[in-house]
């Protein structure tokens, strides 16, 4: 990894990191190479901790980062998709379960019916040739049919717990650290999903083992009767952000301790995470000033890379970890200021004190 200190025009190397002095006060980290694809086109690839990333317009990304930094964390929120964004696409070499696919009702007839729906609709979900508006209608059709089967076939909460235990689902490396960083920085996180909030909450309980007071789920939610059986599924489109629920509220965080809908809507800068271009619509309805969009391109990379690079500010390839996003979020959440303006974007998790001293020294001699 290289650490780039931008102050003048002279390159300096300090083992174990590389400093380049050019122009302004600030710290960023980039390890870049330029690759040419088989059509002769050049694209920039940015590597964070071994993960390959495409940045379509680096200057625009830097402009957005600077704008969010100027506004501060009080104006920032994170919006994230759940399946294949926060969770891994592949688990132990196999396709990981989505929050819908992991569910076993305990009724073989209805489990088979839902599997048949998955086999029909999932290829359509990942087909890059289907227009977004057409795909959105197909996905709504899929969810409505699935939710109908859950109610018709009967589902209780014990089945949800058992299904998560047996499931092949895992969070990307770095997700816990991302949530911890955002919680310390008082930045709210809204998790959007076409799945079921009840299942997502159980995945949190079993996989992360701790609550996050700043995290809310915007998703469909089941209504259980007094015997614990599903009697209705509340559609997220009916309630959206106003009905978002906090994760783990039964583990010590009250509704009052989590960000409410009105305060979230006042946060006009967005860091958005998704794995489909359609996920960009998660910020629709928000009157945001600046949005940095991060896409995870997990499959069909050759056929989808161009469209993803045009749609997202940053694209992580090949089922990457969340560590690059952790560093980006660290830049957005942690700054040190002095007479030079923004001296440091403290997204760097190592050598922080050394960089601080070097920056203070170089900024002083620059004056």
HULIN-V889714 format. One record per residue. N is the residue number from 1. RES is the residue in three letters. PHI is phi in degrees with one decimal (* if undefined). NEAR is the number of other ideal C-beta (glycine too) atoms within 8 Angstrom. D_LAST is the distance of its C-alpha to the last C-alpha in whole Angstrom. Layout:
# HULIN-V889714
n-><N;N>
res-><RES;RES>
phi-><PHI;PHI>
near-><NEAR;NEAR>
d_last-><D_LAST;D_LAST>
This chain:
# HULIN-V889714
n-><1;2;3;4;5;6;7;8;9;10;11;12;13;14;15;16;17;18;19;20;21;22;23;24;25;26;27;28;29;30;31;32;33;34;35;36;37;38;39;40;41;42;43;44;45;46;47;48;49;50;51;52;53;54;55;56;57;58;59;60;61;62;63;64;65;66;67;68;69;70;71;72;73;74;75;76;77;78;79;80;81;82;83;84;85;86;87;88;89;90;91;92;93;94;95;96;97;98;99;100;101;102;103;104;105;106;107;108;109;110;111;112;113;114;115;116;117;118;119;120;121;122;123;124;125;126;127;128;129;130;131;132;133;134;135;136;137;138;139;140;141;142;143;144;145;146;147;148;149;150;151;152;153;154;155;156;157;158;159;160;161;162;163;164;165;166;167;168;169;170;171;172;173;174;175;176;177;178;179;180;181;182;183;184;185;186;187;188;189;190;191;192;193;194;195;196;197;198;199;200;201;202;203;204;205;206;207;208;209;210;211;212;213;214;215;216;217;218;219;220;221;222;223;224;225;226;227;228;229;230;231;232;233;234;235;236;237;238;239;240;241;242;243;244;245;246;247;248;249;250;251;252;253;254;255;256;257;258;259;260;261;262;263;264;265;266;267;268;269;270;271;272;273;274;275;276;277;278;279;280;281;282;283;284;285;286;287;288;289;290;291;292;293;294;295;296;297;298;299;300;301;302;303;304;305;306;307;308;309;310;311;312;313;314;315;316;317;318;319;320;321;322;323;324;325;326;327;328;329;330;331;332;333;334;335;336;337;338;339;340;341;342;343;344;345;346;347;348;349;350;351;352;353;354;355;356;357;358;359;360;361;362;363;364;365;366;367>
res-><UNK;UNK;UNK;UNK;UNK;UNK;UNK;UNK;UNK;UNK;UNK;UNK;UNK;UNK;UNK;UNK;UNK;UNK;UNK;UNK;UNK;UNK;UNK;UNK;UNK;UNK;UNK;UNK;UNK;UNK;UNK;UNK;UNK;UNK;UNK;UNK;UNK;UNK;UNK;UNK;UNK;UNK;UNK;UNK;UNK;UNK;UNK;UNK;UNK;UNK;UNK;UNK;UNK;UNK;UNK;UNK;UNK;UNK;UNK;UNK;UNK;UNK;UNK;UNK;UNK;UNK;UNK;UNK;UNK;UNK;UNK;UNK;UNK;UNK;UNK;UNK;UNK;UNK;UNK;UNK;UNK;UNK;UNK;UNK;UNK;UNK;UNK;UNK;UNK;UNK;UNK;UNK;UNK;UNK;UNK;UNK;UNK;UNK;UNK;UNK;UNK;UNK;UNK;UNK;UNK;UNK;UNK;UNK;UNK;UNK;UNK;UNK;UNK;UNK;UNK;UNK;UNK;UNK;UNK;UNK;UNK;UNK;UNK;UNK;UNK;UNK;UNK;UNK;UNK;UNK;UNK;UNK;UNK;UNK;UNK;UNK;UNK;UNK;UNK;UNK;UNK;UNK;UNK;UNK;UNK;UNK;UNK;UNK;UNK;UNK;UNK;UNK;UNK;UNK;UNK;UNK;UNK;UNK;UNK;UNK;UNK;UNK;UNK;UNK;UNK;UNK;UNK;UNK;UNK;UNK;UNK;UNK;UNK;UNK;UNK;UNK;UNK;UNK;UNK;UNK;UNK;UNK;UNK;UNK;UNK;UNK;UNK;UNK;UNK;UNK;UNK;UNK;UNK;UNK;UNK;UNK;UNK;UNK;UNK;UNK;UNK;UNK;UNK;UNK;UNK;UNK;UNK;UNK;UNK;UNK;UNK;UNK;UNK;UNK;UNK;UNK;UNK;UNK;UNK;UNK;UNK;UNK;UNK;UNK;UNK;UNK;UNK;UNK;UNK;UNK;UNK;UNK;UNK;UNK;UNK;UNK;UNK;UNK;UNK;UNK;UNK;UNK;UNK;UNK;UNK;UNK;UNK;UNK;UNK;UNK;UNK;UNK;UNK;UNK;UNK;UNK;UNK;UNK;UNK;UNK;UNK;UNK;UNK;UNK;UNK;UNK;UNK;UNK;UNK;UNK;UNK;UNK;UNK;UNK;UNK;UNK;UNK;UNK;UNK;UNK;UNK;UNK;UNK;UNK;UNK;UNK;UNK;UNK;UNK;UNK;UNK;UNK;UNK;UNK;UNK;UNK;UNK;UNK;UNK;UNK;UNK;UNK;UNK;UNK;UNK;UNK;UNK;UNK;UNK;UNK;UNK;UNK;UNK;UNK;UNK;UNK;UNK;UNK;UNK;UNK;UNK;UNK;UNK;UNK;UNK;UNK;UNK;UNK;UNK;UNK;UNK;UNK;UNK;UNK;UNK;UNK;UNK;UNK;UNK;UNK;UNK;UNK;UNK;UNK;UNK;UNK;UNK;UNK;UNK;UNK;UNK;UNK;UNK;UNK;UNK;UNK;UNK;UNK;UNK;UNK;UNK;UNK;UNK;UNK;UNK;UNK;UNK>
phi-><*;-112.4;-111.7;-107.4;-104.2;-103.3;-137.8;-130.8;-124.0;-100.3;-78.8;-127.2;-116.1;-121.8;-63.0;-98.7;-133.0;-105.6;-108.3;-120.6;-97.8;-159.7;83.2;-132.3;-82.6;162.9;-126.7;-138.9;-132.8;-149.3;-121.7;-117.7;-139.2;-115.8;-111.8;-116.6;-82.4;-71.1;-99.0;84.1;-86.9;-100.3;-133.3;-91.9;-115.0;-111.1;-111.1;-116.1;48.8;84.6;-91.0;-90.1;-134.2;-106.8;-122.0;-68.2;-137.1;-57.3;-67.3;-64.1;-61.0;-63.6;-62.7;-64.9;-59.7;-62.7;-63.9;-66.4;-61.5;-63.5;-77.3;86.5;-69.8;-66.0;-105.1;-103.4;-140.2;-116.0;-118.1;-136.1;-73.6;-97.8;-65.7;64.1;-114.2;-75.8;-98.9;-73.3;-75.6;-115.1;-127.9;54.2;80.2;-117.7;-59.8;-68.8;-74.1;-85.2;-65.6;-82.3;-67.4;-72.7;-72.9;-117.7;-75.8;83.5;-126.8;-54.1;-62.0;-81.2;-61.2;-66.3;-61.7;-70.4;-65.3;-64.2;-63.5;-60.6;-62.5;-82.2;-90.0;-61.7;-57.9;-69.8;-62.0;-100.2;-77.4;-70.6;-83.7;-84.5;-58.6;-60.9;-66.3;-68.0;-65.5;-61.2;-66.0;-64.6;-68.4;-62.8;-61.1;-62.1;-63.9;-63.0;-65.8;-65.2;-62.9;-62.5;-66.8;-63.0;-72.5;-63.9;-85.7;84.2;-149.8;-117.3;-68.7;-61.8;-66.1;-64.3;-58.1;-63.8;-63.3;-67.0;-58.0;-87.9;-79.3;-108.2;-139.4;-153.3;-75.0;-63.1;-59.4;101.9;-64.7;-58.6;-64.8;-63.1;-63.6;-64.7;-60.4;-68.0;-65.5;-62.0;-90.3;57.9;-103.1;-71.1;-123.0;-107.7;-100.0;-97.5;-152.8;-82.8;-81.0;-118.4;-59.5;-61.0;-72.5;-60.3;-62.3;-69.5;-62.6;-58.1;-61.2;-84.3;-101.3;-103.5;62.9;-158.8;-86.4;-133.8;-71.0;-98.9;-102.1;-127.0;-111.6;-107.5;-159.9;-68.2;-136.2;-82.8;-112.5;-102.8;-84.3;-66.8;-95.9;81.5;-98.7;-67.1;-119.1;-166.1;-119.8;-76.6;-79.9;-62.6;-68.1;-80.7;-127.4;47.5;-62.8;-62.4;-109.1;-62.4;-111.4;-73.7;-75.1;65.1;-61.9;-77.6;-100.6;128.6;-102.3;-84.3;-58.8;-69.6;-85.5;-104.8;-65.0;-89.4;-61.4;-65.8;-70.7;-65.0;-66.9;-83.0;-87.2;-97.0;-116.8;-129.7;-106.4;-109.5;-122.4;-155.2;-117.6;-127.8;-59.3;-62.3;-66.0;-61.5;-71.8;-62.7;-93.5;-61.2;93.2;-94.6;-87.2;-82.6;-90.9;-135.8;-129.0;-103.6;-105.9;-120.5;-110.4;-107.8;-96.2;-93.5;-147.9;50.3;-65.5;-63.2;-81.8;-111.1;-61.7;-64.1;-67.0;-67.9;-65.9;-73.4;-84.6;-105.0;-70.5;-134.3;-129.3;-94.2;-105.7;59.8;54.4;-67.8;-74.5;-94.7;-64.1;-61.9;-68.5;-58.7;-70.0;-62.7;-62.8;-63.2;-61.4;-73.1;-101.0;-127.0;-134.6;-121.1;-119.6;-151.0;-62.2;-82.7;94.1;-81.5;-79.8;-137.4;-95.6;-82.6;-78.1;-79.2;-92.4;-132.2;59.3;-61.8;-65.5;-63.7;-63.3;-63.0;-63.1;-61.7;-64.6;-59.1;-65.6;-66.6;-69.5;-65.9;-71.7;-70.1;-97.8>
near-><7;8;12;11;14;12;12;7;5;6;7;8;6;8;4;4;9;9;12;9;12;9;6;7;11;11;14;9;11;7;9;8;6;8;7;6;7;3;4;6;6;7;10;9;11;11;11;11;8;4;13;9;14;14;11;10;7;7;6;9;12;8;8;12;13;9;11;14;12;6;12;7;9;7;11;15;12;14;12;13;15;14;12;11;12;12;14;11;11;10;11;5;4;7;6;13;10;11;15;14;7;14;14;9;12;7;8;5;7;13;11;8;10;14;8;8;12;10;8;8;12;8;8;10;11;8;8;8;3;9;5;8;6;8;13;9;8;12;11;8;9;11;11;8;9;11;11;8;12;15;12;7;11;10;13;11;8;7;12;13;10;10;12;13;7;7;9;9;14;9;11;11;7;11;11;9;10;12;13;9;12;14;12;6;9;8;13;15;14;15;15;12;16;8;13;14;12;10;15;16;12;11;13;10;9;9;9;9;5;6;9;11;9;12;13;13;15;12;14;14;12;12;9;10;7;3;6;8;9;12;7;7;12;11;8;14;5;7;9;10;10;6;11;12;10;13;13;13;11;3;6;4;10;6;6;4;7;14;7;6;8;6;9;12;9;7;12;11;14;15;15;15;13;17;12;7;11;9;14;11;6;11;11;5;5;8;4;9;7;11;10;15;11;15;14;14;14;9;6;8;9;5;6;10;12;6;9;13;11;6;9;13;11;15;15;14;11;9;7;12;9;14;12;14;12;14;13;14;15;14;13;13;11;9;9;9;6;7;5;9;7;12;14;11;14;11;13;12;7;4;9;9;6;7;13;10;8;11;13;10;8;11;14;7;6;9;6>
d_last-><29;26;22;20;16;15;11;12;15;16;18;19;22;22;26;27;25;23;19;18;14;14;12;12;11;15;18;21;24;26;29;30;33;35;39;41;44;48;47;45;42;39;37;34;35;32;33;33;35;37;38;38;36;36;33;35;32;28;26;29;28;24;25;27;25;22;25;26;23;22;26;26;29;31;32;32;36;37;40;42;46;47;50;48;45;44;47;48;50;52;53;54;55;57;56;54;56;55;55;59;60;60;62;66;68;71;73;74;75;72;69;71;71;67;67;68;66;63;65;65;62;59;60;59;56;54;56;53;56;57;55;53;55;58;57;56;59;61;58;60;63;62;61;64;66;65;65;68;69;67;69;73;73;71;68;68;64;66;66;62;61;64;62;59;60;62;59;57;53;50;47;44;42;39;41;41;37;36;38;37;34;35;37;34;32;35;35;38;40;43;45;48;51;54;56;57;54;57;57;53;53;55;53;50;52;54;51;48;50;47;47;43;43;41;43;46;49;50;53;57;58;62;64;66;70;71;72;69;70;68;69;66;63;61;59;55;55;57;55;51;48;50;53;50;51;49;49;51;51;54;52;51;49;50;50;48;45;44;43;45;46;44;41;40;41;38;36;35;33;35;35;38;40;43;45;47;46;48;46;43;46;45;42;45;46;42;40;37;34;32;34;33;36;37;40;42;45;47;50;51;48;49;50;48;44;44;45;43;40;40;41;38;35;35;38;39;42;45;45;42;40;38;35;33;34;33;29;29;30;28;25;26;27;24;21;18;15;12;10;9;13;15;14;17;20;22;25;25;28;27;24;23;22;20;18;17;16;14;12;11;10;9;7;5;5;4;0>
